[in-house]
Amino acid sequence: MYQVEICCGSYQDAQAAYHGGARRIELNSALSVGGLTPSLTVLRRIKKEMDLKVICMVRIRAGGFCFDSMDIELMMEQAMVLLEAGADGIAFGFLTKEGDIDYKSTKKMTDLIHAYHKEAVFHRAIDVTKDIDQAMMDLISCGIDRVLTSGQKEKAMEGIQNIARLQKLFGEKIEILAGSGMNALNAREMLMTTGIQQIHSSCKSFKKDPTTQRGNVSYAYLSAPHEMDYDIVDEDLVKKLVEAVS
């Protein structure tokens, strides 16, 4: 059975994912910068009120994935707190400045997650590694359960052949989750072409906040025509995606 995972940035996003038929989400804050560690309050509320598997992002800052020792120490602590609050897994990514997997930190985080009997997920940091095959072998050696990838392209459909290759080479040892630009129109092709079993999507729509800008002051982060909007998970798009892969 195919799995749909929805990328969520709020309690309301999780509601939309749940009512749309998804049963697993990746919970973040600050999706505008690629996702940061979410609020404990939001996690607890979701786990209390919805039958969802919740994979929590652990990422302490925007930018890339080469973290200093204090960043890593704090992210380990964030992961522990989230796991104790009910997270079903942690999505994270540690790289060296050369673009390799930071093996020591990745193994330490994976061992921490597995100590709670939860899922260790390596996110799209893998898409900026210099050698994705070596990166996959390192992740398997660390014990990572699942990896999210677009096949080292901006959008997963552009990297579909690489995802198919990775599934053929490594799919029996690690779960491969395709994400970036996935929707109801292309999900079936991704699954059939690659042989993977899972799709990650934001199912994004937009909602207006009239206080986003006024006069010379702006808090906009989206470009026209959405400069007065913020992005949300669209329940109808989730439903269409779930139907497309079921």
N, C-alpha and C positions, 0 to 999 in steps of 0.2 A: 504493500500500500504506500502510495506517495505521501510525502510530508510537505506541508506548506508552513514556512516560518515567516512571521510578519515582523518587520523592524518597527518598533514603537518608541516614541519619545515622551509618552505621558500616560496617565491613567485613562484618559479619554481614548487615546489610541488603542490601548489594550482592550477597552470595551468594544470598539469598532472591530478589532481583529476577532475577538471572541464571538460576537454576534454575527460576524461574517462567516464563521465556520472554521476558523483557524484554531489549532490546539497547541501551538507553540509560538512564542514570541521571543525576540531579542529586545530587552529593555535597556534603553539609554536615556541620557539627558543630552542636550546640545547636539541634536542631529545635524544642525547647520554646519558643524565642523567635523562631521563624520562620526559623532557619537562619543559621549563621555560617561563616566560612572553615574548611574541613576540614583535617585532619592530612595532612602530606606522607607520613608513613609509611603511612597507610591508602590514599591515592591510589596510591602506588607498588605496594603489595601487590595492589590490585585490578587494576591494569593488567598486572601480571606474571602473574596467575593466572586472569583472566577475560577473555573476548572481549566487552568492554563499551565502548561510547562513554561517556566520563565527562565531564560538564559540572560544573565545580567552582563552587560559590558563592564569591564574594568579598564579604564583609560583615564589617566589623570590630567592630560592636557591635549590641546590641539596640536597639529603638525604631524611629524612622523612618529617613529616607534623605537628610536634609540634613546633609552631613558638612563638617567644617572642613578647612582646607588640609592639616593633618598627617594626618587620617584618609585623605584622598584619596591623598596621597603614599604612605602605608603600604599602601593597597589596591592601588595600581599595582604596588608591589613584591611584594605577595602574589600578584597575578596572574602576574607574570613568573616567580616561583619555581614556581608550580603548572604553568604552561605548559611550563617547562623540565623538569619532573618527569613530563610525559606527559599532562597534562589535554588533552582534546579540545575544550574550550571553557570559557568563563567566563560565569557568570550574575552580574549585578550591577545596581545601580540608583542613580543620582545625581539628586536633586531639589533645586530651590531652595526657600527658605523660603516662597515664594509658592505652591508646588505645581506648578511647571513643571519640564520636563526641564532639568537642569544640562547645557546643550549642550556647553560647553567640556570639562568633565570626561568626559562620555559619549563625545564624539568622540575624546578622548585615549585612553581605555580601549579603545574599538573599534579604533583604529589599532594599538594595542599588540597586541591579540589577533590581528588580521589579519596583523601582521608575522610571526607564528608560523604563519600559514595555518590558524588555528583559528576556532571559531564564537563570535560575540559575541551573548549572550542578555541581554535586559533583562527582569528579573523583575517580580513583582507590585507593585513601586513604582508602576508605571503606574496601578494601581487606586486610588491616592490623589492622582492629578494632578487639577487643577481643570478641565482641558479635554482629554479623552482623544483627540479627533481631532487637535488641535494636537500633542499628545504623540506620537502615531503618526507624524505628518509629520516631527517633529523626529528621531525615531528612524530613520526611513527616510533622512533627510538625513545622519545620522551614519554610516550604513552598517550598522546593527544587522541581524543575520541573522534573529533570532527574538524574539518577545515572549511572555511568559507572562502570562495575564490571566484573571480571573474575571468580566470584563465590568463591573467596578466594583461588584460585589455581594460579600457575604460568601462565597457559594458560586456556582460557575460556572453551575449550572443556573438559578439566580435571574437571572443575567446573560446567559442564552442568546441573547436577542434582540439585545442589544448586541454580543455576540460575532459573531453572524451579520451584523450591520450592518458591523462592523469588517472582517470577512472580505470582504464585498462591496466595500467602499471601498478597502481596502489590501492584500488578500490576494495580489495579484500582485506586490507589492513587498517584502513581509516575511512570514515564516512566523508564524502565530498558533497558540499552544499554550494549550489550555484547562486550567485547574487550579483546585483547591479543591473538595473534595467529590465528585470523580469516582470512579466505581467501575464494576463490571461491569453493574450494573443501569441506569445512565443514560448510559454512554459512547456507545452506539450512537445514542441520540437526539441527543446533542450533535453527533456527527459528521454525521448525516443532516440535521439542522436548520440547521446553520451552514455546512457545506461545508468546515470545517477538516479537517486530516489528522492531527492529533496530540492526544494526551491525556496529561496529567500527573497522577499519583496517588501518594498515600503508601501505599495498600494496608495500612493500619495495623491492627496487633493489639497485644496487651499481654503483657508477661512480668513475673513477680513477682520482686522482690528483697527478701528478708525483712529486710535491714539498712537499709531506707529510713527507718524511724522506730522509735524505742523510747523509752518514757517521755515526757519533755517535749521531746525533740529529734527534729526531722523534716526530711528532705530531699525530701519529696514535692513534686511539681510537677503531679500530676494530681489531679483531684477524685474523690470517691467514685463508683463502687466501686473505682477504680483507684489509690487513694492509695499503695498498696504496689508499684505497677507502674512500668515504663518502656515507652515505645512502641517497636515494632519493625515492620519490613516482614514481612508474612505471605505466604509463598511460594504458598499455595493461593489467596489473593486475587489475587495477580499472575497466576497461571495463568488464573483465571476472567476477569480483565480482558482479557488477551491473547486468549483464546478469543472473548470477546464482540465484539472489534473485527476479528477476522481473517476 
